[in-house]
Amino acid sequence: MQAASNFIVAIGIAALVILYMLELINTRRGGSPNLSQKLLRWQSVLQIALVLFIFFVFTIWSRG
């Protein structure tokens, strides 16, 4: 269980880094504001999901 949750957290963090890089590239190139907005929305959703998952995992670990 611990290895699987560590893997999921690592994948989530990697996905956030990729989204940050895509948004930075889009902004530096003067890209579409709509694309920047979509990337920021996905970042927010992914951050919330990752934080909730981490809280869930810590809750399970603290009980057992």
N, C-alpha and C positions, 0 to 999 in steps of 0.2 A: 504494500500500500504506500509506504513512504517513498519508494523509488518511483512509482507511477506518479504520485503527486509532485515530486521534484521535477520529473520530466515535463509534466503539464505546465508547471510554473515557468520552467525554462523556455518552453515553446511560446508561452504567452508573452514573456519578456522579449524574446526574439521578434515576435510579431509586432510588438510596440516599437522596437527599435527600427524595424523596416518601415512602419508607418511614419515615424518621425523623419526618417531619411527621405521618404517619398515627398512628404510635405515640405521639407526644407528645399529639396531639389525643385519642386514646383514653384515655390516662392522665389527662389533665387533666379530662376529663369523667367520670372514674370508670367507664369502660367495662369491657367483659368482660375478665377476666384471660386467658381462652383466646385472644382476639383478640390481645392484647399478646404472648402467647407465640408465636403464629403469625408475627406481624410480626417479632419478634426472630429467629426461625429463618430467615425469608426474608432478613433483613438479613445474617445470618452467612453464609448460602450465597452471596448476591450479592457480599459483600465478598471471600470466598475466591476466587470465580470471577474477579472483577475483578483481584485481585492476581496470580493465576496468569496471566491474559491479559497483564497489563503485563509480567511477567517474561518471558513467551514472546516478546512483541514486542521487548523490549530484547535478548534473546538473538539473535533474527534480525537486528536492526539492527547488533549488534556484530560479527557474522560477515561482513556484506556491506558 
